[in-house]
Amino acid sequence: MDSSSACSVSESDTCFSQCNAGTYSFNSSYDIHTTAEASEILSRVYRPHGTLARTLYYKYLADERLQRYDRKKWYQCDTDSVPDCIRARFLHLGVDKETELFLDQSSHKSGWIFTQLWHSVAKAFLGWFMTQTSINGLLGRGSMFVFSLDQFRRLLGVAEDWCGGALLDLGAGDGKTTEVMASLFSNVYVTEISGPMRWILAKRGFQLLDVETWTGAGIKFDVITCLNLLDRCDRPLSLLHELKASLSPGGRVVVALVLPFSPYVEIGRLDHRPTEWLPIQGSNFEEQASSAISVFEASGFFVERWSRVPYLCEGDLNQAFYWLDDAVFVLSASGGQRDVS
């Protein structure tokens, strides 16, 4: 398998840039999806003078709506609509202090008007010859949040004093999500194709593995995280087999997958279509999550737990933060599953 294709898009790219680039659909549960829609509605009431004044006014209104949004919806799942064997493994999570802190920091940073203006100009220029991932790394923008440390522990089903050996975070981006997990492991390894992001990861002290040769490094991992990567890589089925082969005895893989499922290969494919397709089917979150579990089981995994979380991203001049619907799955090799009661 071409590992560089499999691990070519980092966490920091998939939500912020893809939402704005149109390769992901903006979250459908938000009552006003875009600043443009808000502008059309609110212009009937008030029209500020000047482009910047209008932008800031509509951002203020969008952020007010974000504050009123019921964040419990991010974690809701109709488990009654899935088979009993799948329902029993669903873990219900919710907003905690770490999640609130990320949202507060995102709101604060989106209010840095001159910084956001500079980012907009730089992004337009750099986009001609750099990937969005590298632009984000160069500018220090668009950090992501998948889960908190406590949520990660609950997903793994471990106690607060649990300590693992080796963690591998594939497509680690700027390492913000890696940092959440790092305190639980004695060795932390990462892969990342973007040069600026690799520099950031090395500066943060993570051990970098090459995206093309990490499977041949001779390391067995206690936990491998593949967060929002399977829908962005060229050969996801091959990657699943490599993940299973790289686990230590009793090891686990944590997969996060944006639903609705929409594969898109940013690098290496002119048509952006993957060589291998994950046969995920269904018309809603629950059906697609159930279908993904079937795919994982067909690849030789046992799904210990699964959950629904928001895939959060720092905002910009339009609004304080963005999100997508994420399904998170904890996988172990078939035959080695634990008691998950």
PyMOL commands that set and color helices and strands:
alter all, ss='L'
color gray80, all
select helices_A, chain A and resi 3-6+11-14+16-21+35-42+51-68+71-75+79-81+84-87+97-110+113-126+132-139+149-156+176-182+195-203+214-216+230-232+236-245+285-298
alter helices_A, ss='H'
color red, helices_A
select strands_A, chain A and resi 144-145+164-170+185-190+207-208+221-227+247-258+301-314+321-333
alter strands_A, ss='S'
color yellow, strands_A
deselect
rebuild
show_as cartoon
